[in-house]
């Protein structure tokens, strides 16, 4: 969510190549959005609600990738 267009194919071999297409968030934003969240998708939704980011429409796919 920080680095642009990182391709990760080692973490989830079931997907093969995966381009996260999410970037531009700061570590502080990611951490702050986590505060008070108890569920994976609540954290995702909080990121979307708290911050304007041109790549936020790709957060759903990223969170699905890491949840499997």
PQR file of N, CA, C, O and H, with PARSE charges and radii, in Angstrom:
ATOM      1  N   UNK A   1       0.821  -1.196   0.000 -0.4000 1.5000
ATOM      2  CA  UNK A   1       0.000   0.000   0.000 -0.0000 2.0000
ATOM      3  C   UNK A   1       0.863   1.256   0.000  0.5500 1.7000
ATOM      4  O   UNK A   1       0.354   2.374  -0.089 -0.5500 1.4000
ATOM      5  N   UNK A   2       2.145   1.062   0.098 -0.4000 1.5000
ATOM      6  CA  UNK A   2       3.060   2.192   0.134 -0.0000 2.0000
ATOM      7  C   UNK A   2       3.825   2.313  -1.179  0.5500 1.7000
ATOM      8  O   UNK A   2       3.923   3.395  -1.758 -0.5500 1.4000
ATOM      9  H   UNK A   2       2.558   0.155   0.170  0.4000 1.0000
ATOM     10  N   UNK A   3       4.365   1.187  -1.640 -0.4000 1.5000
ATOM     11  CA  UNK A   3       5.188   1.210  -2.845 -0.0000 2.0000
ATOM     12  C   UNK A   3       4.330   1.049  -4.097  0.5500 1.7000
ATOM     13  O   UNK A   3       3.331   0.330  -4.074 -0.5500 1.4000
ATOM     14  H   UNK A   3       4.285   0.308  -1.169  0.4000 1.0000
ATOM     15  N   UNK A   4       4.707   1.704  -5.175 -0.4000 1.5000
ATOM     16  CA  UNK A   4       3.895   1.639  -6.395 -0.0000 2.0000
ATOM     17  C   UNK A   4       4.042   0.320  -7.141  0.5500 1.7000
ATOM     18  O   UNK A   4       5.149  -0.144  -7.415 -0.5500 1.4000
ATOM     19  H   UNK A   4       5.518   2.288  -5.194  0.4000 1.0000
ATOM     20  N   UNK A   5       2.885  -0.274  -7.463 -0.4000 1.5000
ATOM     21  CA  UNK A   5       2.802  -1.415  -8.377 -0.0000 2.0000
ATOM     22  C   UNK A   5       3.778  -2.548  -8.084  0.5500 1.7000
ATOM     23  O   UNK A   5       4.475  -3.024  -8.979 -0.5500 1.4000
ATOM     24  H   UNK A   5       1.986   0.103  -7.240  0.4000 1.0000
ATOM     25  N   UNK A   6       3.821  -2.967  -6.847 -0.4000 1.5000
ATOM     26  CA  UNK A   6       4.660  -4.093  -6.465 -0.0000 2.0000
ATOM     27  C   UNK A   6       3.975  -5.393  -6.878  0.5500 1.7000
ATOM     28  O   UNK A   6       2.801  -5.600  -6.573 -0.5500 1.4000
ATOM     29  H   UNK A   6       3.254  -2.580  -6.119  0.4000 1.0000
ATOM     30  N   UNK A   7       4.690  -6.252  -7.557 -0.4000 1.5000
ATOM     31  CA  UNK A   7       4.142  -7.541  -7.969 -0.0000 2.0000
ATOM     32  C   UNK A   7       4.603  -8.594  -6.967  0.5500 1.7000
ATOM     33  O   UNK A   7       5.802  -8.790  -6.769 -0.5500 1.4000
ATOM     34  H   UNK A   7       5.644  -6.084  -7.804  0.4000 1.0000
ATOM     35  N   UNK A   8       3.652  -9.264  -6.342 -0.4000 1.5000
ATOM     36  CA  UNK A   8       3.962 -10.268  -5.337 -0.0000 2.0000
ATOM     37  C   UNK A   8       3.477 -11.619  -5.826  0.5500 1.7000
ATOM     38  O   UNK A   8       2.274 -11.830  -5.980 -0.5500 1.4000
ATOM     39  H   UNK A   8       2.678  -9.105  -6.503  0.4000 1.0000
ATOM     40  N   UNK A   9       4.393 -12.527  -6.068 -0.4000 1.5000
ATOM     41  CA  UNK A   9       3.982 -13.843  -6.497 -0.0000 2.0000
ATOM     42  C   UNK A   9       4.499 -14.931  -5.573  0.5500 1.7000
ATOM     43  O   UNK A   9       4.250 -16.112  -5.814 -0.5500 1.4000
ATOM     44  H   UNK A   9       5.371 -12.356  -5.943  0.4000 1.0000
ATOM     45  N   UNK A  10       5.206 -14.562  -4.535 -0.4000 1.5000
ATOM     46  CA  UNK A  10       5.748 -15.566  -3.632 -0.0000 2.0000
ATOM     47  C   UNK A  10       4.851 -15.791  -2.418  0.5500 1.7000
ATOM     48  O   UNK A  10       4.887 -16.876  -1.836 -0.5500 1.4000
ATOM     49  H   UNK A  10       5.408 -13.603  -4.339  0.4000 1.0000
ATOM     50  N   UNK A  11       4.069 -14.831  -2.024 -0.4000 1.5000
ATOM     51  CA  UNK A  11       3.293 -14.930  -0.804 -0.0000 2.0000
ATOM     52  C   UNK A  11       2.028 -15.762  -0.961  0.5500 1.7000
ATOM     53  O   UNK A  11       1.548 -16.340   0.014 -0.5500 1.4000
ATOM     54  H   UNK A  11       4.040 -13.950  -2.497  0.4000 1.0000
ATOM     55  N   UNK A  12       1.482 -15.834  -2.162 -0.4000 1.5000
ATOM     56  CA  UNK A  12       0.267 -16.589  -2.368 -0.0000 2.0000
ATOM     57  C   UNK A  12       0.341 -17.287  -3.725  0.5500 1.7000
ATOM     58  O   UNK A  12      -0.159 -16.764  -4.721 -0.5500 1.4000
ATOM     59  H   UNK A  12       1.871 -15.364  -2.954  0.4000 1.0000
ATOM     60  N   UNK A  13       0.958 -18.455  -3.765 -0.4000 1.5000
ATOM     61  CA  UNK A  13       1.141 -19.131  -5.048 -0.0000 2.0000
ATOM     62  C   UNK A  13      -0.165 -19.553  -5.719  0.5500 1.7000
ATOM     63  O   UNK A  13      -0.169 -19.848  -6.914 -0.5500 1.4000
ATOM     64  H   UNK A  13       1.364 -18.880  -2.956  0.4000 1.0000
ATOM     65  N   UNK A  14      -1.268 -19.589  -4.982 -0.4000 1.5000
ATOM     66  CA  UNK A  14      -2.562 -19.927  -5.576 -0.0000 2.0000
ATOM     67  C   UNK A  14      -3.021 -18.881  -6.581  0.5500 1.7000
ATOM     68  O   UNK A  14      -3.798 -19.187  -7.485 -0.5500 1.4000
ATOM     69  H   UNK A  14      -1.265 -19.349  -4.011  0.4000 1.0000
ATOM     70  N   UNK A  15      -2.549 -17.657  -6.429 -0.4000 1.5000
ATOM     71  CA  UNK A  15      -2.935 -16.578  -7.326 -0.0000 2.0000
ATOM     72  C   UNK A  15      -1.940 -16.372  -8.452  0.5500 1.7000
ATOM     73  O   UNK A  15      -2.278 -15.748  -9.457 -0.5500 1.4000
ATOM     74  H   UNK A  15      -1.918 -17.408  -5.695  0.4000 1.0000
ATOM     75  N   UNK A  16      -0.733 -16.875  -8.315 -0.4000 1.5000
ATOM     76  CA  UNK A  16       0.299 -16.575  -9.300 -0.0000 2.0000
ATOM     77  C   UNK A  16       0.723 -15.128  -9.151  0.5500 1.7000
ATOM     78  O   UNK A  16       0.884 -14.639  -8.033 -0.5500 1.4000
ATOM     79  H   UNK A  16      -0.458 -17.383  -7.499  0.4000 1.0000
ATOM     80  N   UNK A  17       0.902 -14.448 -10.251 -0.4000 1.5000
ATOM     81  CA  UNK A  17       1.295 -13.043 -10.204 -0.0000 2.0000
ATOM     82  C   UNK A  17       0.136 -12.183  -9.733  0.5500 1.7000
ATOM     83  O   UNK A  17      -1.003 -12.369 -10.161 -0.5500 1.4000
ATOM     84  H   UNK A  17       0.771 -14.846 -11.159  0.4000 1.0000
ATOM     85  N   UNK A  18       0.430 -11.259  -8.866 -0.4000 1.5000
ATOM     86  CA  UNK A  18      -0.593 -10.341  -8.382 -0.0000 2.0000
ATOM     87  C   UNK A  18      -0.008  -8.954  -8.301  0.5500 1.7000
ATOM     88  O   UNK A  18       1.003  -8.742  -7.632 -0.5500 1.4000
ATOM     89  H   UNK A  18       1.356 -11.108  -8.518  0.4000 1.0000
ATOM     90  N   UNK A  19      -0.627  -8.010  -8.973 -0.4000 1.5000
ATOM     91  CA  UNK A  19      -0.202  -6.629  -8.942 -0.0000 2.0000
ATOM     92  C   UNK A  19      -1.174  -5.870  -8.056  0.5500 1.7000
ATOM     93  O   UNK A  19      -2.338  -5.700  -8.419 -0.5500 1.4000
ATOM     94  H   UNK A  19      -1.449  -8.183  -9.516  0.4000 1.0000
ATOM     95  N   UNK A  20      -0.713  -5.412  -6.902 -0.4000 1.5000
ATOM     96  CA  UNK A  20      -1.639  -4.847  -5.922 -0.0000 2.0000
ATOM     97  C   UNK A  20      -2.291  -3.537  -6.354  0.5500 1.7000
ATOM     98  O   UNK A  20      -3.386  -3.228  -5.883 -0.5500 1.4000
ATOM     99  H   UNK A  20       0.233  -5.549  -6.608  0.4000 1.0000
ATOM    100  N   UNK A  21      -1.670  -2.767  -7.220 -0.4000 1.5000
ATOM    101  CA  UNK A  21      -2.263  -1.518  -7.716 -0.0000 2.0000
ATOM    102  C   UNK A  21      -2.737  -0.572  -6.627  0.5500 1.7000
ATOM    103  O   UNK A  21      -3.633   0.238  -6.860 -0.5500 1.4000
ATOM    104  H   UNK A  21      -0.781  -3.019  -7.603  0.4000 1.0000
ATOM    105  N   UNK A  22      -2.158  -0.663  -5.461 -0.4000 1.5000
ATOM    106  CA  UNK A  22      -2.478   0.260  -4.364 -0.0000 2.0000
ATOM    107  C   UNK A  22      -1.170   0.884  -3.907  0.5500 1.7000
ATOM    108  O   UNK A  22      -0.220   0.176  -3.573 -0.5500 1.4000
ATOM    109  H   UNK A  22      -1.430  -1.321  -5.271  0.4000 1.0000
ATOM    110  N   UNK A  23      -1.122   2.200  -3.893 -0.4000 1.5000
ATOM    111  CA  UNK A  23       0.065   2.881  -3.391 -0.0000 2.0000
ATOM    112  C   UNK A  23      -0.307   4.265  -2.889  0.5500 1.7000
ATOM    113  O   UNK A  23      -1.444   4.714  -3.037 -0.5500 1.4000
ATOM    114  H   UNK A  23      -1.893   2.775  -4.164  0.4000 1.0000
ATOM    115  N   UNK A  24       0.662   4.925  -2.299 -0.4000 1.5000
ATOM    116  CA  UNK A  24       0.465   6.300  -1.877 -0.0000 2.0000
ATOM    117  C   UNK A  24       0.011   6.488  -0.435  0.5500 1.7000
ATOM    118  O   UNK A  24      -0.131   7.622   0.022 -0.5500 1.4000
ATOM    119  H   UNK A  24       1.585   4.560  -2.179  0.4000 1.0000
ATOM    120  N   UNK A  25      -0.218   5.401   0.283 -0.4000 1.5000
ATOM    121  CA  UNK A  25      -0.558   5.527   1.703 -0.0000 2.0000
ATOM    122  C   UNK A  25       0.729   5.602   2.506  0.5500 1.7000
ATOM    123  O   UNK A  25       1.743   5.020   2.123 -0.5500 1.4000
ATOM    124  H   UNK A  25      -0.102   4.480  -0.088  0.4000 1.0000
ATOM    125  N   UNK A  26       0.686   6.318   3.617 -0.4000 1.5000
ATOM    126  CA  UNK A  26       1.849   6.377   4.498 -0.0000 2.0000
ATOM    127  C   UNK A  26       1.715   5.299   5.571  0.5500 1.7000
ATOM    128  O   UNK A  26       0.625   4.790   5.828 -0.5500 1.4000
ATOM    129  H   UNK A  26      -0.138   6.792   3.929  0.4000 1.0000
ATOM    130  N   UNK A  27       2.820   4.971   6.175 -0.4000 1.5000
ATOM    131  CA  UNK A  27       2.782   4.011   7.280 -0.0000 2.0000
ATOM    132  C   UNK A  27       1.878   4.530   8.383  0.5500 1.7000
ATOM    133  O   UNK A  27       1.121   3.759   8.971 -0.5500 1.4000
ATOM    134  H   UNK A  27       3.706   5.384   5.966  0.4000 1.0000
ATOM    135  N   UNK A  28       1.940   5.808   8.672 -0.4000 1.5000
ATOM    136  CA  UNK A  28       1.107   6.409   9.712 -0.0000 2.0000
ATOM    137  C   UNK A  28      -0.371   6.235   9.389  0.5500 1.7000
ATOM    138  O   UNK A  28      -1.155   5.893  10.274 -0.5500 1.4000
ATOM    139  H   UNK A  28       2.556   6.435   8.194  0.4000 1.0000
ATOM    140  N   UNK A  29      -0.763   6.460   8.151 -0.4000 1.5000
ATOM    141  CA  UNK A  29      -2.167   6.291   7.763 -0.0000 2.0000
ATOM    142  C   UNK A  29      -2.619   4.845   7.945  0.5500 1.7000
ATOM    143  O   UNK A  29      -3.711   4.592   8.452 -0.5500 1.4000
ATOM    144  H   UNK A  29      -0.126   6.738   7.432  0.4000 1.0000
ATOM    145  N   UNK A  30      -1.793   3.914   7.537 -0.4000 1.5000
ATOM    146  CA  UNK A  30      -2.134   2.502   7.657 -0.0000 2.0000
ATOM    147  C   UNK A  30      -2.277   2.106   9.117  0.5500 1.7000
ATOM    148  O   UNK A  30      -3.213   1.398   9.488 -0.5500 1.4000
ATOM    149  H   UNK A  30      -0.905   4.120   7.124  0.4000 1.0000
ATOM    150  N   UNK A  31      -1.346   2.565   9.942 -0.4000 1.5000
ATOM    151  CA  UNK A  31      -1.401   2.258  11.374 -0.0000 2.0000
ATOM    152  C   UNK A  31      -2.610   2.912  12.037  0.5500 1.7000
ATOM    153  O   UNK A  31      -3.320   2.268  12.809 -0.5500 1.4000
ATOM    154  H   UNK A  31      -0.585   3.140   9.641  0.4000 1.0000
ATOM    155  N   UNK A  32      -2.844   4.177  11.742 -0.4000 1.5000
ATOM    156  CA  UNK A  32      -3.959   4.900  12.362 -0.0000 2.0000
ATOM    157  C   UNK A  32      -5.307   4.283  11.981  0.5500 1.7000
ATOM    158  O   UNK A  32      -6.229   4.253  12.796 -0.5500 1.4000
ATOM    159  H   UNK A  32      -2.267   4.701  11.115  0.4000 1.0000
ATOM    160  N   UNK A  33      -5.419   3.800  10.769 -0.4000 1.5000
ATOM    161  CA  UNK A  33      -6.668   3.177  10.327 -0.0000 2.0000
ATOM    162  C   UNK A  33      -6.914   1.853  11.043  0.5500 1.7000
ATOM    163  O   UNK A  33      -8.055   1.397  11.127 -0.5500 1.4000
ATOM    164  H   UNK A  33      -4.670   3.824  10.107  0.4000 1.0000
ATOM    165  N   UNK A  34      -5.870   1.244  11.550 -0.4000 1.5000
ATOM    166  CA  UNK A  34      -5.984  -0.033  12.254 -0.0000 2.0000
ATOM    167  C   UNK A  34      -6.518   0.127  13.684  0.5500 1.7000
ATOM    168  O   UNK A  34      -7.108  -0.803  14.235 -0.5500 1.4000
ATOM    169  H   UNK A  34      -4.943   1.614  11.481  0.4000 1.0000
ATOM    170  N   UNK A  35      -6.312   1.287  14.273 -0.4000 1.5000
ATOM    171  CA  UNK A  35      -6.709   1.521  15.664 -0.0000 2.0000
ATOM    172  C   UNK A  35      -8.215   1.312  15.832  0.5500 1.7000
ATOM    173  O   UNK A  35      -9.028   1.918  15.134 -0.5500 1.4000
ATOM    174  H   UNK A  35      -5.833   2.042  13.826  0.4000 1.0000
ATOM    175  N   UNK A  36      -8.557   0.448  16.768 -0.4000 1.5000
ATOM    176  CA  UNK A  36      -9.953   0.196  17.104 -0.0000 2.0000
ATOM    177  C   UNK A  36     -10.659  -0.794  16.197  0.5500 1.7000
ATOM    178  O   UNK A  36     -11.830  -1.104  16.420 -0.5500 1.4000
ATOM    179  H   UNK A  36      -7.897  -0.044  17.336  0.4000 1.0000
ATOM    180  N   UNK A  37      -9.976  -1.295  15.182 -0.4000 1.5000
ATOM    181  CA  UNK A  37     -10.609  -2.227  14.246 -0.0000 2.0000
ATOM    182  C   UNK A  37     -10.356  -3.654  14.710  0.5500 1.7000
ATOM    183  O   UNK A  37      -9.234  -4.007  15.073 -0.5500 1.4000
ATOM    184  H   UNK A  37      -9.025  -1.043  15.001  0.4000 1.0000
ATOM    185  N   UNK A  38     -11.390  -4.462  14.698 -0.4000 1.5000
ATOM    186  CA  UNK A  38     -11.269  -5.847  15.151 -0.0000 2.0000
ATOM    187  C   UNK A  38     -11.397  -6.852  14.012  0.5500 1.7000
ATOM    188  O   UNK A  38     -11.061  -8.025  14.177 -0.5500 1.4000
ATOM    189  H   UNK A  38     -12.301  -4.176  14.404  0.4000 1.0000
ATOM    190  N   UNK A  39     -11.872  -6.406  12.885 -0.4000 1.5000
ATOM    191  CA  UNK A  39     -12.056  -7.295  11.748 -0.0000 2.0000
ATOM    192  C   UNK A  39     -11.273  -6.779  10.550  0.5500 1.7000
ATOM    193  O   UNK A  39     -11.087  -5.576  10.366 -0.5500 1.4000
ATOM    194  H   UNK A  39     -12.145  -5.454  12.751  0.4000 1.0000
ATOM    195  N   UNK A  40     -10.822  -7.731   9.745 -0.4000 1.5000
ATOM    196  CA  UNK A  40     -10.004  -7.442   8.569 -0.0000 2.0000
ATOM    197  C   UNK A  40     -10.659  -6.421   7.651  0.5500 1.7000
ATOM    198  O   UNK A  40     -10.025  -5.440   7.262 -0.5500 1.4000
ATOM    199  H   UNK A  40     -10.973  -8.709   9.894  0.4000 1.0000
ATOM    200  N   UNK A  41     -11.932  -6.644   7.300 -0.4000 1.5000
ATOM    201  CA  UNK A  41     -12.608  -5.735   6.370 -0.0000 2.0000
ATOM    202  C   UNK A  41     -12.947  -4.399   7.001  0.5500 1.7000
ATOM    203  O   UNK A  41     -13.088  -3.402   6.293 -0.5500 1.4000
ATOM    204  H   UNK A  41     -12.447  -7.441   7.616  0.4000 1.0000
ATOM    205  N   UNK A  42     -13.082  -4.357   8.328 -0.4000 1.5000
ATOM    206  CA  UNK A  42     -13.290  -3.069   9.001 -0.0000 2.0000
ATOM    207  C   UNK A  42     -12.060  -2.187   8.863  0.5500 1.7000
ATOM    208  O   UNK A  42     -12.172  -0.971   8.704 -0.5500 1.4000
ATOM    209  H   UNK A  42     -12.968  -5.167   8.904  0.4000 1.0000
ATOM    210  N   UNK A  43     -10.885  -2.806   8.924 -0.4000 1.5000
ATOM    211  CA  UNK A  43      -9.639  -2.053   8.735 -0.0000 2.0000
ATOM    212  C   UNK A  43      -9.599  -1.483   7.319  0.5500 1.7000
ATOM    213  O   UNK A  43      -9.279  -0.310   7.128 -0.5500 1.4000
ATOM    214  H   UNK A  43     -10.795  -3.794   9.053  0.4000 1.0000
ATOM    215  N   UNK A  44      -9.924  -2.312   6.328 -0.4000 1.5000
ATOM    216  CA  UNK A  44      -9.967  -1.859   4.932 -0.0000 2.0000
ATOM    217  C   UNK A  44     -10.936  -0.692   4.762  0.5500 1.7000
ATOM    218  O   UNK A  44     -10.603   0.320   4.145 -0.5500 1.4000
ATOM    219  H   UNK A  44     -10.184  -3.265   6.483  0.4000 1.0000
ATOM    220  N   UNK A  45     -12.141  -0.845   5.316 -0.4000 1.5000
ATOM    221  CA  UNK A  45     -13.154   0.197   5.185 -0.0000 2.0000
ATOM    222  C   UNK A  45     -12.727   1.477   5.876  0.5500 1.7000
ATOM    223  O   UNK A  45     -13.019   2.573   5.397 -0.5500 1.4000
ATOM    224  H   UNK A  45     -12.412  -1.667   5.816  0.4000 1.0000
ATOM    225  N   UNK A  46     -12.039   1.345   6.995 -0.4000 1.5000
ATOM    226  CA  UNK A  46     -11.569   2.531   7.710 -0.0000 2.0000
ATOM    227  C   UNK A  46     -10.513   3.283   6.907  0.5500 1.7000
ATOM    228  O   UNK A  46     -10.484   4.513   6.911 -0.5500 1.4000
ATOM    229  H   UNK A  46     -11.802   0.455   7.384  0.4000 1.0000
ATOM    230  N   UNK A  47      -9.660   2.554   6.228 -0.4000 1.5000
ATOM    231  CA  UNK A  47      -8.675   3.196   5.347 -0.0000 2.0000
ATOM    232  C   UNK A  47      -9.403   3.991   4.265  0.5500 1.7000
ATOM    233  O   UNK A  47      -9.065   5.143   3.994 -0.5500 1.4000
ATOM    234  H   UNK A  47      -9.684   1.554   6.225  0.4000 1.0000
ATOM    235  N   UNK A  48     -10.400   3.364   3.655 -0.4000 1.5000
ATOM    236  CA  UNK A  48     -11.161   4.041   2.599 -0.0000 2.0000
ATOM    237  C   UNK A  48     -11.873   5.285   3.119  0.5500 1.7000
ATOM    238  O   UNK A  48     -11.889   6.319   2.450 -0.5500 1.4000
ATOM    239  H   UNK A  48     -10.674   2.428   3.876  0.4000 1.0000
ATOM    240  N   UNK A  49     -12.458   5.187   4.301 -0.4000 1.5000
ATOM    241  CA  UNK A  49     -13.239   6.294   4.850 -0.0000 2.0000
ATOM    242  C   UNK A  49     -12.389   7.448   5.360  0.5500 1.7000
ATOM    243  O   UNK A  49     -12.800   8.606   5.277 -0.5500 1.4000
ATOM    244  H   UNK A  49     -12.445   4.348   4.844  0.4000 1.0000
ATOM    245  N   UNK A  50     -11.220   7.145   5.880 -0.4000 1.5000
ATOM    246  CA  UNK A  50     -10.384   8.178   6.483 -0.0000 2.0000
ATOM    247  C   UNK A  50      -9.534   8.958   5.481  0.5500 1.7000
ATOM    248  O   UNK A  50      -9.219  10.126   5.707 -0.5500 1.4000
ATOM    249  H   UNK A  50     -10.886   6.205   5.947  0.4000 1.0000
ATOM    250  N   UNK A  51      -9.165   8.313   4.375 -0.4000 1.5000
ATOM    251  CA  UNK A  51      -8.169   8.922   3.489 -0.0000 2.0000
ATOM    252  C   UNK A  51      -8.624   8.914   2.033  0.5500 1.7000
ATOM    253  O   UNK A  51      -9.196   7.938   1.547 -0.5500 1.4000
ATOM    254  H   UNK A  51      -9.421   7.364   4.191  0.4000 1.0000
ATOM    255  N   UNK A  52      -8.364   9.995   1.368 -0.4000 1.5000
ATOM    256  CA  UNK A  52      -8.585  10.092  -0.071 -0.0000 2.0000
ATOM    257  C   UNK A  52      -7.326   9.587  -0.758  0.5500 1.7000
ATOM    258  O   UNK A  52      -6.222  10.057  -0.482 -0.5500 1.4000
ATOM    259  H   UNK A  52      -7.899  10.788   1.762  0.4000 1.0000
ATOM    260  N   UNK A  53      -7.503   8.628  -1.651 -0.4000 1.5000
ATOM    261  CA  UNK A  53      -6.377   8.078  -2.373 -0.0000 2.0000
ATOM    262  C   UNK A  53      -6.883   7.613  -3.732  0.5500 1.7000
ATOM    263  O   UNK A  53      -7.922   6.958  -3.822 -0.5500 1.4000
ATOM    264  H   UNK A  53      -8.399   8.246  -1.875  0.4000 1.0000
ATOM    265  N   UNK A  54      -6.165   7.944  -4.766 -0.4000 1.5000
ATOM    266  CA  UNK A  54      -6.622   7.611  -6.117 -0.0000 2.0000
ATOM    267  C   UNK A  54      -6.605   6.112  -6.401  0.5500 1.7000
ATOM    268  O   UNK A  54      -7.191   5.668  -7.388 -0.5500 1.4000
ATOM    269  H   UNK A  54      -5.321   8.475  -4.692  0.4000 1.0000
ATOM    270  N   UNK A  55      -5.948   5.332  -5.559 -0.4000 1.5000
ATOM    271  CA  UNK A  55      -5.900   3.884  -5.776 -0.0000 2.0000
ATOM    272  C   UNK A  55      -6.805   3.108  -4.807  0.5500 1.7000
ATOM    273  O   UNK A  55      -6.734   1.881  -4.754 -0.5500 1.4000
ATOM    274  H   UNK A  55      -5.472   5.692  -4.757  0.4000 1.0000
ATOM    275  N   UNK A  56      -7.643   3.800  -4.049 -0.4000 1.5000
ATOM    276  CA  UNK A  56      -8.443   3.112  -3.024 -0.0000 2.0000
ATOM    277  C   UNK A  56      -9.445   2.118  -3.602  0.5500 1.7000
ATOM    278  O   UNK A  56      -9.868   1.197  -2.903 -0.5500 1.4000
ATOM    279  H   UNK A  56      -7.701   4.798  -4.091  0.4000 1.0000
ATOM    280  N   UNK A  57      -9.829   2.285  -4.855 -0.4000 1.5000
ATOM    281  CA  UNK A  57     -10.745   1.321  -5.468 -0.0000 2.0000
ATOM    282  C   UNK A  57     -10.119  -0.064  -5.619  0.5500 1.7000
ATOM    283  O   UNK A  57     -10.828  -1.045  -5.845 -0.5500 1.4000
ATOM    284  H   UNK A  57      -9.486   3.033  -5.423  0.4000 1.0000
ATOM    285  N   UNK A  58      -8.810  -0.148  -5.495 -0.4000 1.5000
ATOM    286  CA  UNK A  58      -8.113  -1.423  -5.605 -0.0000 2.0000
ATOM    287  C   UNK A  58      -7.872  -2.093  -4.247  0.5500 1.7000
ATOM    288  O   UNK A  58      -7.310  -3.187  -4.185 -0.5500 1.4000
ATOM    289  H   UNK A  58      -8.234   0.649  -5.311  0.4000 1.0000
ATOM    290  N   UNK A  59      -8.295  -1.438  -3.165 -0.4000 1.5000
ATOM    291  CA  UNK A  59      -8.088  -2.009  -1.835 -0.0000 2.0000
ATOM    292  C   UNK A  59      -8.837  -3.325  -1.643  0.5500 1.7000
ATOM    293  O   UNK A  59      -8.319  -4.231  -0.990 -0.5500 1.4000
ATOM    294  H   UNK A  59      -8.751  -0.550  -3.215  0.4000 1.0000
ATOM    295  N   UNK A  60     -10.027  -3.450  -2.191 -0.4000 1.5000
ATOM    296  CA  UNK A  60     -10.799  -4.684  -2.030 -0.0000 2.0000
ATOM    297  C   UNK A  60     -10.012  -5.887  -2.546  0.5500 1.7000
ATOM    298  O   UNK A  60      -9.896  -6.898  -1.855 -0.5500 1.4000
ATOM    299  H   UNK A  60     -10.448  -2.714  -2.722  0.4000 1.0000
ATOM    300  N   UNK A  61      -9.475  -5.779  -3.751 -0.4000 1.5000
ATOM    301  CA  UNK A  61      -8.712  -6.886  -4.334 -0.0000 2.0000
ATOM    302  C   UNK A  61      -7.474  -7.196  -3.505  0.5500 1.7000
ATOM    303  O   UNK A  61      -7.117  -8.362  -3.333 -0.5500 1.4000
ATOM    304  H   UNK A  61      -9.568  -4.957  -4.313  0.4000 1.0000
ATOM    305  N   UNK A  62      -6.822  -6.168  -2.996 -0.4000 1.5000
ATOM    306  CA  UNK A  62      -5.631  -6.372  -2.182 -0.0000 2.0000
ATOM    307  C   UNK A  62      -5.969  -7.104  -0.887  0.5500 1.7000
ATOM    308  O   UNK A  62      -5.262  -8.034  -0.500 -0.5500 1.4000
ATOM    309  H   UNK A  62      -7.112  -5.221  -3.136  0.4000 1.0000
ATOM    310  N   UNK A  63      -7.025  -6.700  -0.226 -0.4000 1.5000
ATOM    311  CA  UNK A  63      -7.407  -7.341   1.030 -0.0000 2.0000
ATOM    312  C   UNK A  63      -7.892  -8.765   0.797  0.5500 1.7000
ATOM    313  O   UNK A  63      -7.662  -9.636   1.636 -0.5500 1.4000
ATOM    314  H   UNK A  63      -7.599  -5.944  -0.540  0.4000 1.0000
ATOM    315  N   UNK A  64      -8.555  -9.019  -0.320 -0.4000 1.5000
ATOM    316  CA  UNK A  64      -8.965 -10.386  -0.647 -0.0000 2.0000
ATOM    317  C   UNK A  64      -7.720 -11.259  -0.866  0.5500 1.7000
ATOM    318  O   UNK A  64      -7.645 -12.386  -0.378 -0.5500 1.4000
ATOM    319  H   UNK A  64      -8.741  -8.311  -1.001  0.4000 1.0000
ATOM    320  N   UNK A  65      -6.762 -10.723  -1.598 -0.4000 1.5000
ATOM    321  CA  UNK A  65      -5.526 -11.466  -1.861 -0.0000 2.0000
ATOM    322  C   UNK A  65      -4.850 -11.900  -0.565  0.5500 1.7000
ATOM    323  O   UNK A  65      -4.440 -13.053  -0.431 -0.5500 1.4000
ATOM    324  H   UNK A  65      -6.822  -9.807  -1.994  0.4000 1.0000
ATOM    325  N   UNK A  66      -4.736 -10.984   0.383 -0.4000 1.5000
ATOM    326  CA  UNK A  66      -4.030 -11.292   1.625 -0.0000 2.0000
ATOM    327  C   UNK A  66      -4.887 -12.062   2.624  0.5500 1.7000
ATOM    328  O   UNK A  66      -4.360 -12.548   3.625 -0.5500 1.4000
ATOM    329  H   UNK A  66      -5.069 -10.047   0.274  0.4000 1.0000
ATOM    330  N   UNK A  67      -6.167 -12.187   2.388 -0.4000 1.5000
ATOM    331  CA  UNK A  67      -7.019 -12.920   3.334 -0.0000 2.0000
ATOM    332  C   UNK A  67      -7.087 -14.417   3.008  0.5500 1.7000
ATOM    333  O   UNK A  67      -7.564 -15.210   3.820 -0.5500 1.4000
ATOM    334  H   UNK A  67      -6.595 -11.793   1.575  0.4000 1.0000
ATOM    335  N   UNK A  68      -6.622 -14.789   1.851 -0.4000 1.5000
ATOM    336  CA  UNK A  68      -6.716 -16.196   1.439 -0.0000 2.0000
ATOM    337  C   UNK A  68      -5.461 -16.938   1.832  0.5500 1.7000
ATOM    338  O   UNK A  68      -5.345 -18.136   1.573 -0.5500 1.4000
ATOM    339  H   UNK A  68      -6.235 -14.145   1.191  0.4000 1.0000
TER
END
